[in-house]
Amino acid sequence: MSGSQSAALVRNRYFDELSATPGLYWLGQNTNHIESHPAVREAMLRSIEAGEFNAYAPPLGFEALRAAIVADLGAPGAEALVTEGGVNALAMICRARCKPGTTLVTTDPTWKWPCLFARQQGAEVIEIPIYDPACNYRLTLEALKANVDERTAIIYLVDPNNPLGIRYTREEIESFAAIARDRGALLVHDCTYRDFADGHTPALHVAPKGSVVSTSFSKWLGLAGLRIGALVAASDLFEELAQTSTSVLGASVIAQRAAQAGLSVKAEWMKKVRSTDRANKAMIQEATAGIDGLALPIMPSHGNFLVLETIAAAIRPEALVECYRRQGIMIRQGTYHTQRFGDRFVKISTSVPQAWVEKFCTLLPEMVAQARTLNDLPPQF
């Protein structure tokens, strides 16, 4: 395949163009663009001024940060392995457990990358559809039971779900963990968005022996470009998973210093972030209510994002994405998350400055009108 036709290069250039757009409003990747806490900025600057980046970090992460991650999760006795983003933690888990003849069972929608990692290892991916008001847009115990068997290596649960924003109860997590235990499967609980949820229960609280949690500092702390996350598991499982790590020289020193500083001010910081997030969601809800055919099917959302349905308005999600892109605003088409349901919605991130959402809402009637006439669309990722 020539360079001009390479899907990988087309995708990279798509994001490179977005990154090079002056003043772009990032409302599509669930990233956090609220001005950083001073303590986090100061920690990074101190690390840079001290030249800490000249040396490698410990392979599992700085001990103080590992301890702080475990404490923040409320999982005493567990161990944390610091990774280059939560995605690398998930890749590590898939390398450890997925192989030909096994399955990874998840929902549809889900986060797509662990599905890719499982397939790379030769495993089959089973996606259980949940984009349906009949099941309250969530995985049910019955649906999970019907799709797991002796081949199931991993049950992958994104909670809160990205993009739907639903959050599972403690009782549901206990039931999912029991099914995983009965089938000899590992429950992988992706808790990337837990800090935006009310009443969230990490699986380690109810099933420390048969589950692993992945976490990220990209969303709640705004460190997406620094690539910092972790997996957290009981000590015996931690030892198994650590054997598949490719982070043998450690994650970014500067990112780890920022993460540790963020954990030290988390309560104060998240009070500000969640207040902004709630206000932005309310603005979008009000703007959407005034346009026929648009809908917010899942309220409240326990993530820092909203699903905005466009299908009843006879709008292709990709057309609305392109209209906003031309205005310097990036939102996400549903097909990024799910091929089966992606024609129904766009996703809008809400952990951003209020002015960004105000502009989004002001433009919404005009963008809807333009999207109805737009047919010639460039590739989107």
BASETI-756559 format. One record per residue (C-alpha): residue in three letters; chain; x, y, z. Coordinates in steps of 0.001 Angstrom, whole numbers. Example, Ala and Ser with C-alpha at 12.3 -4.5 7.8 and 13.67 -1.06 7.14 Angstrom:
% BASETI-756559
     r   c        px        py        pz
   ALA   A     12300     -4500      7800
   SER   A     13670     -1060      7140
This chain:
% BASETI-756559
     r   c        px        py        pz
   MET   A         0         0         0
   SER   A      1440      3373      -991
   GLY   A      1938      6129      1545
   SER   A      -883      8209        43
   GLN   A     -3345      5352       596
   SER   A     -2200      4228      4025
   ALA   A     -5115      4229      6463
   ALA   A     -2666      4706      9327
   LEU   A     -1166      7787      7701
   VAL   A     -4569      9242      6793
   ARG   A     -5677      8826     10403
   ASN   A     -2483     10393     11738
   ARG   A     -2742     13361      9391
   TYR   A     -6365     13863     10437
   PHE   A     -5319     14327     14064
   ASP   A     -2206     16260     13101
   GLU   A     -4390     18779     11284
   LEU   A     -6669     19065     14299
   SER   A     -3667     19578     16591
   ALA   A     -2323     22283     14279
   THR   A     -5632     24189     14237
   PRO   A     -5079     27424     16222
   GLY   A     -7459     27735     19164
   LEU   A     -9325     24506     18412
   TYR   A    -12120     23708     20882
   TRP   A    -11665     20019     21792
   LEU   A    -15204     18791     22507
   GLY   A    -14839     15254     21196
   GLN   A    -12200     13214     23035
   ASN   A    -13382     13549     26670
   THR   A    -10175     15406     27460
   ASN   A    -10090     17989     30239
   HIS   A     -9236     21533     29160
   ILE   A    -10022     23388     32372
   GLU   A     -6981     25391     33425
   SER   A     -4615     23160     35386
   HIS   A     -4323     23335     39160
   PRO   A     -1286     25453     40147
   ALA   A       144     22564     42173
   VAL   A       193     20358     39080
   ARG   A      1888     22974     36903
   GLU   A      4440     23699     39627
   ALA   A      5256     19990     40009
   MET   A      5964     19703     36292
   LEU   A      8076     22848     36229
   ARG   A     10095     21708     39254
   SER   A     10731     18380     37581
   ILE   A     11860     20068     34352
   GLU   A     14079     22562     36162
   ALA   A     15672     19736     38131
   GLY   A     16422     17854     34914
   GLU   A     14580     14754     36139
   PHE   A     13694     13870     32553
   ASN   A     17342     13025     31899
   ALA   A     16927      9760     33820
   TYR   A     14518      6821     33577
   ALA   A     11725      6379     36097
   PRO   A     11351      3150     38115
   PRO   A      9786       472     35871
   LEU   A      6581       154     37930
   GLY   A      6345      3859     38754
   PHE   A      7550      6005     41652
   GLU   A      6659      4304     44925
   ALA   A      4949      7395     46316
   LEU   A      2729      7614     43231
   ARG   A      1922      3896     43283
   ALA   A       856      4181     46912
   ALA   A     -1218      7289     46206
   ILE   A     -3056      5566     43329
   VAL   A     -3977      2604     45545
   ALA   A     -5109      4922     48339
   ASP   A     -7190      7025     45942
   LEU   A     -8924      3893     44674
   GLY   A     -9595      2754     48248
   ALA   A     -8039      -662     47672
   PRO   A     -5619     -1388     50553
   GLY   A     -3322     -4321     49864
   ALA   A     -3519     -3907     46092
   GLU   A      -593     -2911     43889
   ALA   A      -484      -258     41156
   LEU   A      1585      -402     37983
   VAL   A      2022      3000     36360
   THR   A      1632      2920     32573
   GLU   A      1772      5285     29598
   GLY   A     -1933      6056     29757
   GLY   A     -4768      3776     30754
   VAL   A     -4714      2300     27245
   ASN   A     -1319       673     27868
   ALA   A     -2622      -889     31053
   LEU   A     -5434     -2450     29028
   ALA   A     -3040     -3625     26316
   MET   A      -934     -5306     28982
   ILE   A     -3947     -7137     30392
   CYS   A     -5001     -8355     26946
   ARG   A     -1483     -9646     26244
   ALA   A     -1573    -11564     29504
   ARG   A     -4924    -13282     29071
   CYS   A     -6070    -13257     25436
   LYS   A     -4992    -15949     22964
   PRO   A     -6528    -17988     20139
   GLY   A     -9557    -19930     21350
   THR   A    -10483    -17385     24018
   THR   A    -13031    -14567     24028
   LEU   A    -13171    -11034     25358
   VAL   A    -16757    -10124     26222
   THR   A    -17765     -6467     26366
   THR   A    -20641     -4161     25511
   ASP   A    -21593     -2258     22375
   PRO   A    -20835       623     22691
   THR   A    -17544        65     24483
   TRP   A    -14048      1537     24246
   LYS   A    -12717       109     20993
   TRP   A     -9008      -299     21689
   PRO   A     -9059     -3296     24073
   CYS   A    -11129     -5065     21401
   LEU   A     -8283     -4413     18968
   PHE   A     -5699     -5664     21480
   ALA   A     -7679     -8869     22078
   ARG   A     -7949     -9544     18347
   GLN   A     -4225     -8920     17951
   GLN   A     -3688    -11815     20364
   GLY   A     -6006    -14062     18367
   ALA   A     -9018    -13856     20666
   GLU   A    -12633    -13456     19542
   VAL   A    -14449    -10308     20689
   ILE   A    -18117    -10559     21671
   GLU   A    -19922     -7210     21909
   ILE   A    -23291     -7249     23697
   PRO   A    -25567     -4471     22394
   ILE   A    -26739     -2048     25099
   TYR   A    -27744      1025     23084
   ASP   A    -31387       412     23901
   PRO   A    -33802      2079     26342
   ALA   A    -35336     -1356     26948
   CYS   A    -32226     -2330     28969
   ASN   A    -31684      1213     30264
   TYR   A    -28583      1450     28065
   ARG   A    -26692      -948     30338
   LEU   A    -25393     -4483     30490
   THR   A    -27805     -6853     32218
   LEU   A    -26924     -9929     34214
   GLU   A    -28947    -12104     31834
   ALA   A    -27207    -10757     28730
   LEU   A    -23781    -11315     30245
   LYS   A    -24622    -14872     31320
   ALA   A    -25783    -15660     27791
   ASN   A    -22473    -14566     26258
   VAL   A    -19827    -16039     28560
   ASP   A    -18626    -19623     28638
   GLU   A    -15480    -21640     29300
   ARG   A    -13680    -19761     26500
   THR   A    -14129    -16362     28148
   ALA   A    -10790    -14928     29230
   ILE   A    -11851    -11331     29939
   ILE   A    -15067     -9509     30719
   TYR   A    -14278     -5890     29862
   LEU   A    -16534     -3307     31490
   VAL   A    -16190       431     30868
   ASP   A    -17844      2074     33864
   PRO   A    -19034      4789     33495
   ASN   A    -19592      3733     29920
   ASN   A    -17948      5777     27190
   PRO   A    -19915      7187     25352
   LEU   A    -23233      6474     27085
   GLY   A    -22378      7782     30542
   ILE   A    -24311      5109     32459
   ARG   A    -22853      3942     35787
   TYR   A    -23293       495     37327
   THR   A    -24399       -90     40916
   ARG   A    -22398     -1961     43527
   GLU   A    -24868     -4851     43248
   GLU   A    -24392     -5039     39483
   ILE   A    -20602     -5057     39850
   GLU   A    -20887     -7854     42431
   SER   A    -23049     -9880     40018
   PHE   A    -20686     -9357     37084
   ALA   A    -17746    -10365     39282
   ALA   A    -19564    -13540     40359
   ILE   A    -20136    -14524     36720
   ALA   A    -16470    -13908     35922
   ARG   A    -15433    -16014     38918
   ASP   A    -17767    -18881     37931
   ARG   A    -16344    -18940     34383
   GLY   A    -12722    -18482     35411
   ALA   A    -12591    -15149     33581
   LEU   A    -10910    -11909     34602
   LEU   A    -13180     -8915     35204
   VAL   A    -11408     -5866     33778
   HIS   A    -13018     -2737     35191
   ASP   A    -12117       356     33178
   CYS   A    -12619      3159     35698
   THR   A    -11325      6017     33533
   TYR   A    -14406      8168     34191
   ARG   A    -15198      7195     37779
   ASP   A    -14320     10633     39137
   PHE   A    -17247     12148     37226
   ALA   A    -19719      9606     38644
   ASP   A    -21827      9523     41764
   GLY   A    -21871      6241     43675
   HIS   A    -19183      4433     41692
   THR   A    -17837      1094     42990
   PRO   A    -14467      -170     41698
   ALA   A    -14529     -3936     41205
   LEU   A    -11580     -4327     43584
   HIS   A    -13924     -3339     46415
   VAL   A    -16104     -6397     45847
   ALA   A    -13850     -8893     44037
   PRO   A    -10193     -8219     44818
   LYS   A     -9052    -11677     43736
   GLY   A    -10671    -11859     40319
   SER   A    -10598     -8347     38971
   VAL   A     -8246     -5639     37805
   VAL   A     -8932     -1912     37538
   SER   A     -7506       402     34889
   THR   A     -7299      4115     35613
   SER   A     -6195      7235     33778
   PHE   A     -5049     10765     34548
   SER   A     -6117     12004     31101
   LYS   A     -9716     12884     31888
   TRP   A    -10086     14042     35481
   LEU   A     -6672     15737     35687
   GLY   A     -6230     16849     32073
   LEU   A     -2957     15020     31374
   ALA   A     -3953     13309     28110
   GLY   A      -883     14528     26220
   LEU   A      1454     13350     28971
   ARG   A       252      9714     28714
   ILE   A      -114      8529     32303
   GLY   A     -2386      5844     33762
   ALA   A     -2228      2663     35809
   LEU   A     -3562      -797     36439
   VAL   A     -4394     -1832     39989
   ALA   A     -4734     -5446     41121
   ALA   A     -4208     -7808     44036
   SER   A      -569     -8774     44504
   ASP   A      -658    -12232     42838
   LEU   A     -2513    -10945     39785
   PHE   A      -278     -7881     39717
   GLU   A      2794    -10145     39441
   GLU   A      1259    -12011     36494
   LEU   A       308     -8860     34612
   ALA   A      3623     -7132     35279
   GLN   A      5338     -9878     33272
   THR   A      3645     -8580     30094
   SER   A      4593     -4936     30619
   THR   A      6484     -3162     27853
   SER   A      7088      -162     30131
   VAL   A     10379     -1643     31265
   LEU   A     11987      1805     31522
   GLY   A      9072      3444     33304
   ALA   A      6474      6054     32376
   SER   A      7287      9740     31897
   VAL   A      8943     11248     34964
   ILE   A      7256     14615     34396
   ALA   A      3857     12995     33961
   GLN   A      4277     11022     37184
   ARG   A      5170     14158     39141
   ALA   A      2059     15872     37737
   ALA   A      -104     12873     38615
   GLN   A      1154     12736     42184
   ALA   A       552     16461     42633
   GLY   A     -2936     16054     41204
   LEU   A     -3819     13326     43672
   SER   A     -2686     15569     46543
   VAL   A     -5237     18263     45555
   LYS   A     -7884     16006     44032
   ALA   A    -10825     16885     46275
   GLU   A    -10398     20605     45705
   TRP   A     -9722     20185     41993
   MET   A    -12634     17870     41233
   LYS   A    -15073     20178     43004
   LYS   A    -14201     22821     40407
   VAL   A    -14122     20393     37485
   ARG   A    -17463     18778     38271
   SER   A    -19139     22139     38806
   THR   A    -17987     23251     35366
   ASP   A    -18958     19898     33852
   ARG   A    -22495     20076     35275
   ALA   A    -22991     23648     34081
   ASN   A    -21856     22728     30579
   LYS   A    -24244     19770     30436
   ALA   A    -27117     21989     31512
   MET   A    -26319     24456     28725
   ILE   A    -26274     21688     26120
   GLN   A    -29533     20281     27457
   GLU   A    -31229     23661     27136
   ALA   A    -29875     24270     23626
   THR   A    -30885     20808     22441
   ALA   A    -34445     21125     23741
   GLY   A    -35118     23924     21267
   ILE   A    -34318     21916     18125
   ASP   A    -36738     19342     16719
   GLY   A    -35283     15868     16333
   LEU   A    -32293     16269     18631
   ALA   A    -32269     14311     21882
   LEU   A    -30128     13565     24910
   PRO   A    -31235      9989     25643
   ILE   A    -29130      9470     28776
   MET   A    -29403     12032     31538
   PRO   A    -27691     12355     33849
   SER   A    -24412     11261     32315
   HIS   A    -21844      9982     34818
   GLY   A    -19014     10777     32399
   ASN   A    -17599     14090     31241
   PHE   A    -19571     13859     27996
   LEU   A    -23050     13578     26507
   VAL   A    -24542     11496     23704
   LEU   A    -26520     13783     21397
   GLU   A    -28871     11820     19134
   THR   A    -29288     13211     15616
   ILE   A    -31113     10389     13850
   ALA   A    -34634     11764     14389
   ALA   A    -33460     15090     12978
   ALA   A    -32392     13326      9751
   ILE   A    -28790     14411     10246
   ARG   A    -25766     12250      9608
   PRO   A    -23481     12501     12655
   GLU   A    -20464     12877     10370
   ALA   A    -22058     15901      8695
   LEU   A    -22572     17660     12028
   VAL   A    -18972     16850     12999
   GLU   A    -17687     18381      9773
   CYS   A    -19825     21514     10153
   TYR   A    -18413     22119     13625
   ARG   A    -14868     21342     12471
   ARG   A    -15125     24185      9988
   GLN   A    -15944     26428     12956
   GLY   A    -12895     25292     14933
   ILE   A    -14805     22882     17191
   MET   A    -14069     19159     17345
   ILE   A    -16938     16826     18326
   ARG   A    -17035     13031     17800
   GLN   A    -19132     10958     15407
   GLY   A    -20809      7890     16874
   THR   A    -19036      5460     14550
   TYR   A    -15802      6022     16467
   HIS   A    -17453      4141     19322
   THR   A    -19756      1697     17566
   GLN   A    -20418       624     13993
   ARG   A    -23771      -862     14966
   PHE   A    -25220      2286     16534
   GLY   A    -22876      5002     15307
   ASP   A    -25361      6457     12816
   ARG   A    -27528      7619     15707
   PHE   A    -25408     10155     17582
   VAL   A    -22492     12463     18160
   LYS   A    -20629     12767     21444
   ILE   A    -19813     16061     23121
   SER   A    -17187     16449     25862
   THR   A    -18053     18702     28793
   SER   A    -14896     19059     30948
   VAL   A    -13958     22195     29029
   PRO   A    -14093     25972     29554
   GLN   A    -17654     27258     29683
   ALA   A    -17008     29603     26747
   TRP   A    -16373     26595     24494
   VAL   A    -19782     25114     25263
   GLU   A    -21452     28508     24921
   LYS   A    -20088     28740     21379
   PHE   A    -21171     25166     20635
   CYS   A    -24711     25943     21800
   THR   A    -24905     29271     19970
   LEU   A    -23904     27606     16713
   LEU   A    -26121     24537     17135
   PRO   A    -29203     25701     15136
   GLU   A    -27023     26881     12239
   MET   A    -24879     23730     12296
   VAL   A    -27979     21511     12242
   ALA   A    -29309     23363      9213
   GLN   A    -25987     23115      7398
   ALA   A    -25521     19433      8256
   ARG   A    -28788     18555      6498
   THR   A    -27287     19753      3215
   LEU   A    -23777     18336      3582
   ASN   A    -22990     15157      1678
   ASP   A    -19345     15326       583
   LEU   A    -17436     14478      3755
   PRO   A    -13731     13828      4404
   PRO   A    -12669     10755      6426
   GLN   A    -13211     10979     10189
   PHE   A    -11595      8974     12965
